[in-house]
Amino acid sequence: MIVSEAFAGKRYAVLGLARSGLASVETLLASGAQVMAWDSREEPRLALEGRVELADPVSADLAGYDGVVVSPGVPLNRHPIADAAAEAGVPVIGDIELFALARASLPAHRVIGITGTNGKSTTASLVHHLLKSAAIPVRLGGNIGIPILSQDPLSPGGVYVLELSSYQIDLTRSLDCDVAVLLNITPDHLDRYDGFEGYVASKARLFDMQAKGHVAVFGVGDAETAAIAGRQAARLGSDMVAQVDGADIAGLQKNWPSLQGPHNLQNAAVAVTIVEALGLGPAQWQAALPTFRGLPHRMERVADLGGVLFINDSKATNAASAAPALAAFPPDPEPRIHWILGGLPKEDSLDECAPYFGYVAAAYTIGDAGPRFAEVLAPHTDVTRSEMLAEAIRQAMAAAKPGDVVMLSPACASFDQFRDFEARGDAFRQIVEALTEQRQAAPGDAD
């Protein structure tokens, strides 16, 4: 784990004891800090009994504390910890800020911070892959699910790649990234902000923390990202700001099986821009891009049955992230996507997907959003109101012909039927595998 003398003799409260919270506790204790910790669940509290003061910082006396470390899942616009900390004059921070404070104790290194509404996990993982392929010491952490504090420090010359959500940026005050990245901004998480403008401002803070001489990289496609890029070009200098669309490397994309579609072209182009800023040359990244395997639940190829490709894109929890998945499979020459969508809606429309309705051979709607999405799609394609995921897969599998694609790209959250998007994607994979086995075992199906 990462430890630092910066925390020795100091006092911190930690609220929320999931992965990042527990990693924060362990780092602080190992660094010689005094720790108060709390979680609404009893199990993680019991695991720390005798090692920390177990008390809820909302009602505890926070006078003299150096910080309250909260989980990114804590909604600061509604949770009483924000007022309690403000009354005591104690900063509310997160584990990424602890990492930023610990950096002075680490061997010489560089930090890449990657944010955006969509694509940040793929881009961060791809940067990690390109650096690792070039034999550069590298660690991947942050919103991707791996607490950066829980990992061993890198040797000199290493690179820390951080995927950062807006919530994590909100809890960070001093993270000066050597390369900071914003892929895109579309409306999301608006229950945590004062409108879309507040969400945009959260993303912009990543760049405001950068010192001059560091690099800022931006995707191309929305006005909000372009506006932030323009402000940073004025502040950092236009030679330190890159706006990337991928047109210059589009001819190579056919060689990257796990990076298909226009969204992944931009993700790859941004990753290339990052690693080139760190000193990698074209020969290095061109050799590594074809071997990137992608991430589970993000345009994941789970099966090829009789020429029908099955794609798990469960991570697409809004229309903006489902749209590029549809764009990845244009008609050839007929529409070939059997689109499974629906769940707990974040919005009532599929406007971002509308340019690609002509790519859809048939749609299968599920979950709470099913009836509404069926109404939207009915004028454009055949629609089956499947309601349940297993039924949708079965129906799509029966209808698809060689060359078609059966794709789960829900454009919705999962919480009406599944614990999270990972559970939904796992279910898709398992159902496809089970139905495939049934079909292969059925009498008369063998050649």
N, C-alpha and C positions, 0 to 999 in steps of 0.2 A: 504494500500500500504506500501511498504518498504521505510522508510526514514532513513537518516543517517547524523550525524554531520560531516561526512567526506566531505560533499559537501558544507557546510555552508560558505558563502562569496566567493565562487569560481565562475568561469565563464565557461560555456559550450555552444557549438553550437550543435544543433541536426538537422541532415539532414535525411529526410524521416519520415513522420508522419503517418505511419500505426500503427498497434497495439503496437509493441515494441517501436517505436519512441514516440508515445503519452505517453506510460507508463514511458519512460525515462524522458520526460518533466515534468510529474506530480511528479515524485520522486524528481527530482532536485529542482523544485519550492517549494515543501513542505519541503525540506531540507535546504532552505535558499540560493540557488544558483541563479545567474543571468543566463538567458537562451536566446540565439538566436536560432530561429527555422525556418525551411523552408521545403517546399514540392512543387513539381511541380504542384500539384492539389490545386485549390483554396479553396475547402471546408474545409480541415483540417487547412489551414492557418487562415481562418475566425473564426474557433472555438477557436483559441488561441489569437485572436486579443485583445490587451490591457493587456495581461498577460505576453507576451514575446516580445523581439525584433524580428520582422519579417524581415529577410534578408537572402540571399543565402550565406552561408559561403564560397562558391567557390570564390566569388568576394568581400566578406567583409574583413575587417581588423581583422585578428585572433590573432594579437599580444597580449600576456598576457592571452590568454585563457588556461584553464587547460585540455581541451580535445574537440575533435569533435566526437560526438556520431552519427554513421551512421547506417542505416538499413542494415541488412545482405544481402539484395537484391541489394545493391550498388556494382557494379563490380569495386573493387579497382584497378585492373590492367588496366582499361580503363577510369575510371571516373576522372575528373580533381580535385576532392576534395583531392585526395592523394597528388598531387603536391602542392596544396595550403596549406595544413596542414604542409607538410614537410618544405616548404619555411618559414613558421611562427614558426617552431619548436614545433608544437602542436601534441600530439599523436592522432591517429585515433583509436577509440575504439567503443565498442558496449554495449548494455544493460547488457550483461552478465558480462562485466568488471565492470560496475557500481555496479552490485550485489556483485562482488568480493570485491570491495572497501568498500562496505557497511557492509560486514560481521562482522567487529570488533564491530559494534554498535548493533548487533543482540544478543539475548539470545543464550547460548551455543547450538550448533547444529552441524550436519554433512552434507556434500554435496556429492551427487553421480552424476558424469558426464558420460553420455553414448553417444558414437558416433559410426559411422559405415556407410557404404554405404547403407546397407539394414538391416531392423529389429530393428532399434533404437526406433521407436515409440512404437512398441509392447513391447519391453523389458522394456522401461521406464514406460509404463503404468502397466505392470505386477509387477514391483518392487513396484510401488505406491500401487497396490492392495494388495500385500503380507504384506507390512508394515501397511497399514490401517487395514487389517484383524487382525493384531497382536496388534492393539490399540496403535500404535506408531504415534505421530503427524507427518504429512507428507504433503508436497506440491509438485506438479508436474508442471513443466514449461519449457520454452525454445522453441526449434524448433517445439514442438508438437502443438504450436499455442496459448499458454497461457503465456503472459509475466510474468516472475517471479517477476518483480518489482511491478506489479499491485496487488499482493496478500499480505494478511496480514502476518506479521512475525509470526513464530512458537513459541510456548512456549518452555522452556528449554528442551533439549533432542530430539528435532524434527529433521527431515531429509528433506532436499531439494533434489528432484530428477530432474535433468536437462537433457533433450534431447538436444544434441548439434550437429549442422551441422558444416561442415568444415568452412563455412563462419563465423559462430559465433566464432569458435576457432581462426580464423584469427584476429578477433577484440578483443581478450582477452589476457591480459598480466600477470595476477596474480591470476588466479583461481586455488587454490590448493585443489583438490578434495580428500576427505577422501577415496573414491573409484572411480577410473577412469576406464572406460570400452571402449574397441574397439572390435566390433563384427566381422567386416570383411572390406576388401577394394577391390573394383572392379572399373574399370575406369568409372568416372562420373564427370560432371561439369568441363570438361577439358577446356572449354572456359574461365574459371576463373584462370587457373594455367599454369605454364610453363611446360606443359606435365604432364604425370601421376606421375612422381616423385614429382612434386610440390604439387599435391593433397595428396599424401602419407605423405609428410612432414607436411602438415597442420594437418592431423589427429594425427601425432606423437607429435605435440606440447602440446596436452592435458596432456601427461605424463611427458613432460619436465618441466611442471609447478608444478608437485607434489613434496612435501617434502618427505624426507626419513621417514619411519615409516607408510606411507600410502600404500594402496593396489591397485594393477593394475590387471585387469581381461581382458582376451583376448579370443575371439573365435578361432576356429581351422578350417583351410580350405584354406588359401591363404598364399603365401610366404611373402607378404608385412607385414601382421599382425604378422606372426611368427617372422620376423626380428625385428619389434618394440618390441615384447615381449622379445626377447633375449637381446636387448640393455637395457631394463628396469630391467630385472633380474640381469644384471651386475651392474646396478646403485643402485637399491633399495634393492637387495638381493633376491635370488630365493624364499625364504619363503614368500615374499610379492607379488609375481606374480603368478597368476593362469591362466593356459590355459585349456579351457573347451570345451568338445565336446558333453556331455550329455549321454555318454554310460552308466554311472552308474545309471541313473534314467530312462532309456528308457523303462523299464518294467512298469512304472507308467503312460506313456503317454496316454494309452487308456482311462484313467479316466479324460482327459482334453479335452472336446469337442471343445473348441476354440483354441487349441494349437496343431493341427495336422500337420504332415509333418516334414521332417528332419530339416528344418530351424527353426521351432518353438520348436523342441526339444532342439536345441542349445540356442535359446532365453530363454527358461525356465531354462536351466541349468545355464546360466549366471546369470539370476535373482536370482536363488537359491544361487549361490556363493556369490552374493552381499549381500543378506539379512543375510546369515550365517556370513559374515564378520562383520555385524552390531549386531550380537548376537542372531538372531532367530535360533530356533532349528528345526529339521525335522518334529516334530509333528505340528508345526505352519504352515510351508509352504506346507506340504502335505495336510492339511485341506483346505488351501486357493486356491491352483491351480485349482481344478475342478470348482470353482465358478467364475473364470475369464471369462468375456464375450467377450474379444477381442475388436477390434477397427473397426469402419466403414471403408470400402474400403480396408481392409487387411484380406483376406480370410474370408470375412463376409458371413455367411449363410443367404441368404435373403428369400429363399422359399424352400419347399419340396413339389413338385407337382406330385402325383401319383408315388412316389418312385424316382423321379428325383430331385437331389439336385442342387440348383442354388447358385453359389458362386460369390461374388463381390470382386475381387482382383484388383480394379482399381489403387491402389497405386503402382502396379508393373509397373514402367515406364521404365524399361530396362530388357534385357534378363536375367541378373543375378538374378533379383528379381522374374521374372516369373518362372524360373526353379524350385525352391523349391515348388512352388504352384502345378506344374505338378507332382512333386515327391510325393506329399501327397496322390495321388490317383492312385496307381498301378493297373494293370489289375487284374480282378477278375472273371473269368480267362481271359476274353477278354478286350481289351482296352475300357475304359468307359468315357473318357473326351471329351466333345464337347467344343473345345477351341476357344474362340473369342479373336482375337488379332489384333493389328495394331493401327495406329495413326500417330503421328509425330515421325519419327524414330530418335533415338540417335545413332544408328549403323545400318549397312546393314545386319548383320548376326544374327542368333539365336544360335550361337555355344554353349552357356551355357545351352540351353534347349535341345540340340541334344540328350543327354543320355536318355531323357524321351519322344522322339517322338513316341516310341512304346506304350506309355500310352494313345495316342490320337486316339480316334475313328474317329473324324472328326474335321477339322479346318475351321473357318469362318473368313476371313480377311476383315478388314475395314480400311478406312483412307488412308493417303498418303503412308504408308508402305505396304498397302494391296497387290499390285502387286508383289513386291519383296518377301514378306513373303510367298505368294502363290507359287512362284517358288521354294523357299527353301523347303517347306513342301510337295509339290506335289509328290516327289518320296517316301514319307513315309506314307502318309495318304490321305484320301479323303479331298479335299479342295473346299470350295465354296467362290467365291469372292463376298462377301455381300455388301461391300462398306460402308453401313450405319449400325449403331449399332442396330436399331430397327429391320431391316431386318435380321441381323445375329441372334438375339435372337429368332425371329419367326422361322427361319429355323432350328436352333438348337433344339428348343422346339419340333418341329414336328418330328425330327429324333431321339431324345433321348428316351430310353426305361428305365423301372424301374431298378435302380441300377446305372444308368449313372449320370454324373455330367456335367452341363452346366456352364462353368466358363469363366468370363471375367478376363483375366490376360494379359493385352495388350502388355507388353514388349516395350512400347512406351510412349512418352509424349502425352498429350491430346490436344495440342493447335491447331491442324488442324480443330477440330470439336467442342471442348468444352473449357470452360474458364480455367478449371483446372481438376485434377484427381478426386476431390470431385464431381464436376458437372457431370463428366462422370459416376462415380459410382452411383450417385443419379439417373441419367437417366436410368441406367441399372436396378436398383431396381424398379423404377416406371414403366418401360416397362414390366418387369416380372410380376409385380402386375396386370397391365392392361390386359395383355394377359391371365393371370391366371383367372381373372374375366370373360373375354370373353369365355374362354373354359368352365368354370363351368356353364355359363349361356346358352351355346349353346344347342338347343334341341337335345335330344337323348344321351347326355353325362352323365346324371345321372344314377346311378346304379338302 
